[in-house]
């Protein structure tokens, strides 16, 4: 490879990723170049010395230059394949030609991408980068608690990476759950703040990009000694939608107390019991009457998905209704009022639910008791320790 521009392999990967991002999202090349600069900024680097023309021409030429390809490491080839998959399903043959490697080598590289958290699916001689949303079923054996009561903690929207994430309140709530003998905490989505959710979001974040937000959760999510079942929300999904990277699944692989249960929606089945729960991360604003959000969600669920318990995250407020045989909870958040919410204007509520389900000897629900644990909502960025 000639020229200093291609000596920084991370810069190469960002340049190629930005080009394919522009093509995939039907953006202009000018927008792709701006995205390239943002990728650098998210890593604490400046790519500003690279002109638009240099980025556009050299990136395209790089993908056609076999001599350049021969000098790349496997990790760099993986980024090229991932960028190619962002365009849509690819045959192994076409990917082999793209990087000038054998099909078995292509398979190995794709398997490596999957281990790294990207939703790569191999279908015979074809590869797909799955950026879709697939509801999941999650089975939990609670038969030891038949004839007893079972306490669950419900939280949502922690938004690690946001300057308005309230870590002290989250830690306090999880410690309270432990004290109150909660068996499991259920997180209804938006574990991290994500990327590109609205204009100017990056100016409201202390951790920019997937790597920084993932590291923040892995290091700082409070360990209460309780299992936390974590659903991905639309902010978490922003990375999978953009690049195929499932940040929640990868975080949960690094933390024994965090268990990945799916993206956007999941159903919890309790074997041989009436205790079933549907968990949804809902997008959109809060209606004038917040109970309408609960009622609408319960009403629109197909009969097969209507469960005795329905938890709804994503709206940043609390509410409870009993509707059509369903205990429906709107789950509040652990993020204060961001400038984006002030402009709406929307006022979030910080806190979590503790619900106690009393089971009969044969696993049926006889009672459901609930307690909302509220905290003060911050109106300013949270100061973070050294």
C-alpha positions in Angstrom: 0.0 0.0 0.0 1.3 3.4 -0.8 0.5 6.7 0.9 0.0 7.5 4.5 -3.8 7.5 4.1 -3.9 3.7 4.0 -1.4 3.0 6.8 -4.0 3.5 9.5 -6.1 0.3 9.1 -8.8 1.6 11.4 -9.2 4.6 9.2 -9.4 2.2 6.2 -12.2 0.3 7.8 -14.1 3.5 8.8 -13.7 4.8 5.2 -15.1 1.6 3.7 -17.9 1.5 6.3 -18.9 5.1 5.6 -19.0 4.4 1.8 -21.3 1.4 2.2 -23.4 3.2 4.8 -24.1 5.9 2.2 -25.0 3.3 -0.4 -27.2 1.3 1.9 -29.1 4.2 3.4 -29.5 5.9 -0.1 -27.5 8.8 1.2 -25.5 11.2 -0.8 -21.7 10.7 -0.9 -21.4 14.0 0.8 -23.4 12.5 3.7 -21.2 9.4 3.6 -18.1 11.6 4.0 -19.6 13.4 7.0 -20.3 10.0 8.5 -16.7 9.0 7.9 -15.6 12.1 9.9 -18.0 11.2 12.7 -16.7 7.7 12.9 -13.2 9.2 13.5 -14.5 11.6 16.1 -16.3 8.8 17.9 -12.8 7.1 18.3 -11.2 10.3 19.5 -9.5 10.8 16.1 -9.7 13.5 13.5 -10.0 12.5 9.8 -10.5 16.2 8.8 -7.3 16.3 6.9 -8.8 13.7 4.4 -10.6 15.6 1.7 -13.9 14.5 0.3 -12.4 13.7 -3.0 -9.6 11.7 -1.4 -12.1 9.7 0.7 -14.3 9.0 -2.3 -11.7 8.0 -4.9 -9.3 6.1 -2.7 -11.9 4.1 -0.9 -13.4 2.9 -4.1 -10.0 2.1 -5.6 -9.0 0.3 -2.5 -11.7 -2.3 -2.9 -10.6 -2.9 -6.5 -6.9 -3.2 -5.7 -5.8 -6.8 -5.1 -2.3 -5.7 -4.0 -3.9 -3.7 -1.2 -6.2 -6.6 -0.3 -3.3 -9.0 0.1 -1.7 -6.9 2.8 -4.8 -6.8 5.0 -5.3 -8.7 8.2 -8.3 -10.9 8.8 -9.9 -8.3 11.0 -9.7 -5.8 8.2 -11.1 -8.2 5.6 -14.0 -8.9 8.1 -14.9 -5.2 8.0 -14.9 -5.2 4.2 -17.2 -8.3 4.1 -19.5 -6.7 6.7 -19.7 -3.5 4.7 -20.6 -5.6 1.6 -23.3 -7.4 3.5 -24.8 -4.1 4.4 -25.8 -3.8 0.8 -27.9 -7.0 1.1 -27.6 -10.8 0.9 -24.4 -12.0 -0.8 -23.2 -15.3 -2.2 -20.1 -16.8 -0.8 -18.7 -16.7 -4.3 -19.2 -13.0 -4.6 -17.6 -12.3 -1.2 -14.7 -14.5 -2.1 -14.1 -12.4 -5.2 -14.5 -9.1 -3.3 -11.6 -9.9 -0.9 -9.6 -12.3 -3.2 -9.8 -15.2 -0.6 -11.2 -18.7 -0.8 -14.8 -19.5 0.2 -13.7 -21.6 3.2 -11.7 -18.5 4.4 -14.8 -16.3 3.8 -16.8 -18.7 6.0 -14.2 -18.5 8.8 -14.2 -14.7 8.6 -18.0 -14.6 8.7 -18.0 -16.9 11.7 -15.6 -14.6 13.4 -17.9 -11.7 12.8 -20.7 -13.6 14.4 -18.6 -14.2 17.5 -17.8 -10.5 17.6 -21.5 -9.7 17.9 -22.7 -9.2 14.4 -25.9 -10.9 13.3 -24.4 -12.9 10.4 -26.6 -15.7 9.1 -25.1 -18.4 6.8 -27.7 -20.0 4.5 -26.1 -22.7 2.3 -24.0 -20.7 -0.2 -25.4 -17.3 0.9 -24.6 -14.9 3.7 -27.0 -12.3 5.3 -26.4 -9.6 7.8 -29.6 -9.7 9.8 -30.8 -6.3 10.8 -34.4 -7.3 11.4 -36.4 -7.6 14.5 -37.4 -11.1 15.6 -39.6 -11.5 18.7 -38.2 -14.1 21.1 -39.6 -16.7 23.5 -37.8 -17.1 26.9 -38.6 -20.0 29.2 -38.1 -19.8 32.9 -38.7 -22.6 35.4 -40.4 -21.1 38.4 -42.0 -24.4 39.6 -39.9 -24.1 42.9 -42.1 -21.1 43.8 -45.5 -22.7 43.2 -47.6 -22.1 46.3 -45.4 -19.1 47.2 -45.0 -15.6 46.0 -42.6 -14.5 43.4 -41.2 -10.9 43.2 -40.0 -9.4 40.0 -38.3 -6.1 39.4 -39.2 -4.1 36.2 -36.9 -1.4 34.8 -36.3 0.2 31.4 -34.5 2.9 29.5 -31.2 3.2 31.4 -29.5 4.8 28.4 -25.9 4.2 29.4 -23.8 6.7 27.4 -26.3 9.6 27.9 -25.2 12.5 30.0 -28.7 12.3 31.6 -28.4 8.6 32.7 -29.0 8.4 36.4 -26.6 5.7 37.7 -27.0 6.3 41.4 -30.8 5.8 41.2 -30.3 2.6 39.2 -27.9 1.3 41.8 -30.2 2.2 44.6 -33.2 0.5 43.0 -31.3 -2.7 42.3 -30.0 -2.8 45.9 -33.6 -2.3 47.1 -34.7 -5.2 44.8 -32.1 -7.4 46.5 -33.3 -6.3 50.0 -36.9 -7.0 49.0 -36.1 -10.6 47.9 -36.8 -9.9 44.2 -35.9 -13.1 42.3 -35.2 -11.6 38.9 -35.0 -8.1 37.4 -36.5 -7.6 33.9 -35.0 -4.7 31.8 -37.4 -3.6 29.0 -35.0 -2.1 26.6 -32.7 0.9 25.8 -29.8 -0.4 27.9 -27.6 2.0 26.0 -28.3 5.4 24.4 -27.4 4.2 20.9 -26.5 6.4 17.9 -28.2 8.6 15.3 -31.6 8.5 17.1 -32.1 12.3 16.6 -30.2 15.3 15.4 -27.6 16.4 18.0 -27.8 13.3 20.1 -24.0 13.0 20.2 -23.8 16.3 22.1 -25.8 14.8 24.9 -23.6 11.7 25.3 -20.5 11.1 27.5 -19.8 7.8 25.6 -19.8 8.0 21.8 -20.3 4.9 19.7 -20.9 1.2 20.3 -17.4 0.4 21.8 -17.5 3.2 24.4 -21.1 2.5 25.4 -20.5 -1.3 25.6 -17.4 -0.8 27.8 -19.4 1.6 30.0 -22.2 -1.0 30.7 -19.8 -3.9 31.2 -17.8 -1.9 33.8 -20.5 0.1 35.5 -23.8 -1.7 35.4 -24.5 -2.3 39.1 -24.0 -6.0 40.2 -26.8 -6.6 42.8 -26.3 -10.4 42.7 -29.6 -10.7 40.9 -30.1 -12.0 37.4 -31.1 -9.2 35.0 -33.1 -10.3 31.9 -32.3 -7.7 29.2 -34.4 -6.9 26.2 -33.0 -4.6 23.5 -34.8 -1.4 22.7 -34.9 0.9 19.7 -31.8 2.8 20.9 -29.9 -0.5 21.3 -31.2 -1.6 17.9 -29.7 1.5 16.3 -26.4 -0.3 16.0 -27.9 -3.5 14.6 -29.9 -1.5 12.1 -26.9 0.5 11.0 -24.1 -2.1 11.1 -25.6 -5.5 12.1 -24.0 -5.3 15.5 -26.1 -6.6 18.4 -24.7 -4.6 21.3 -27.0 -6.0 24.0 -26.2 -9.6 23.1 -22.5 -8.9 23.2 -22.7 -7.0 26.5 -24.6 -9.9 28.1 -21.9 -12.4 27.0 -19.4 -10.4 29.1 -21.6 -10.1 32.2 -22.8 -13.2 34.0 -25.6 -11.3 35.7 -27.0 -9.9 32.4 -29.0 -12.3 30.2 -30.1 -11.4 26.7 -33.7 -12.2 25.9 -34.2 -10.6 22.5 -34.8 -7.3 20.7 -37.9 -5.1 21.0 -40.3 -7.8 22.2 -40.1 -11.1 24.1 -42.5 -13.6 25.7 -41.7 -15.3 29.0 -43.3 -18.7 29.4 -43.4 -20.4 32.7 -43.6 -24.2 32.3 -46.8 -25.7 33.6 -48.0 -22.4 35.0 -50.5 -19.6 34.2 -47.6 -17.1 34.8 -46.7 -15.8 31.4 -45.4 -12.3 30.5 -45.2 -10.3 27.3 -42.4 -7.7 27.3 -42.5 -4.9 24.7 -40.3 -1.9 24.0 -42.7 0.7 22.6 -41.6 3.6 20.4 -43.3 6.9 20.0 -44.5 9.6 22.4 -46.8 9.4 25.4 -50.5 10.1 24.6 -52.5 12.8 26.5 -53.9 10.0 28.7 -51.1 7.7 29.4 -53.5 4.9 30.2 -54.4 4.9 26.6 -50.9 3.6 25.7 -51.4 0.6 28.1 -55.0 -0.1 26.8 -54.0 0.2 23.2 -51.0 -2.1 23.6 -53.1 -4.7 25.4 -55.9 -4.4 22.9 -53.8 -4.7 19.8 -51.9 -7.8 20.9 -53.1 -11.0 19.1 -55.0 -13.3 21.3 -52.2 -15.8 21.3 -49.8 -13.2 22.7 -52.1 -11.8 25.4 -50.5 -12.8 28.7 -51.5 -12.2 32.3 -48.6 -9.8 32.6 -47.7 -7.2 30.0 -44.6 -4.9 30.6 -44.1 -1.9 28.3 -40.9 0.0 28.2 -39.7 2.9 26.1 -42.2 5.6 27.1 -40.3 6.8 30.2 -43.4 7.0 32.4 -45.2 4.7 34.8 -48.8 3.5 34.7 -50.8 0.4 35.6 -54.1 -0.9 34.3 -55.9 -4.2 34.5 -57.5 -4.7 31.1 -58.9 -7.7 29.4 -57.4 -10.1 32.0 -54.0 -8.5 31.7 -52.0 -6.7 34.4 -50.4 -4.0 32.2 -47.4 -1.9 33.4 -45.8 1.1 31.8 -42.2 1.0 33.0 -40.4 4.3 33.8 -36.8 5.0 33.1 -33.4 5.9 34.6 -32.7 8.9 32.3 -33.4 12.5 33.2 -35.0 15.1 31.0 -32.7 15.6 28.0 -32.7 18.7 25.8 -34.4 16.6 23.2 -37.3 15.8 25.6 -37.4 19.4 26.8 -38.1 20.5 23.3 -41.1 18.2 22.9 -41.9 19.0 25.8 -41.9 15.6 27.6 -41.1 15.0 31.3 -39.8 11.5 32.1 -40.3 9.7 35.3 -37.4 7.9 37.0 -37.9 4.6 38.9 -38.9 1.0 38.6 -41.6 -1.4 39.6 -41.5 -4.3 42.1 -44.4 -6.7 41.4 -45.3 -9.7 43.5 -47.2 -12.5 41.9 -48.7 -15.1 44.3 -49.0 -18.6 42.7 -51.3 -21.4 43.7 -50.0 -24.9 44.3 -50.7 -25.7 40.6 -49.0 -22.6 39.3 -52.0 -20.3 38.7 -52.0 -16.6 39.6 -54.1 -15.9 42.6 -52.9 -12.3 43.4 -50.7 -9.6 41.9 -49.3 -6.9 44.2 -47.4 -4.0 42.9 -45.2 -1.1 44.2 -43.8 1.8 42.2 -40.4 3.0 43.4 -40.0 6.6 42.2 -36.9 8.8 42.3 -36.3 12.5 41.5 -35.9 13.2 37.8 -32.7 15.1 36.9 -33.2 18.2 34.7 -29.4 18.7 34.2 -26.5 16.5 33.0 -25.3 14.1 35.7 -21.8 14.8 37.0 -19.6 11.7 36.6 -16.7 10.7 38.9 -13.1 10.6 37.6 
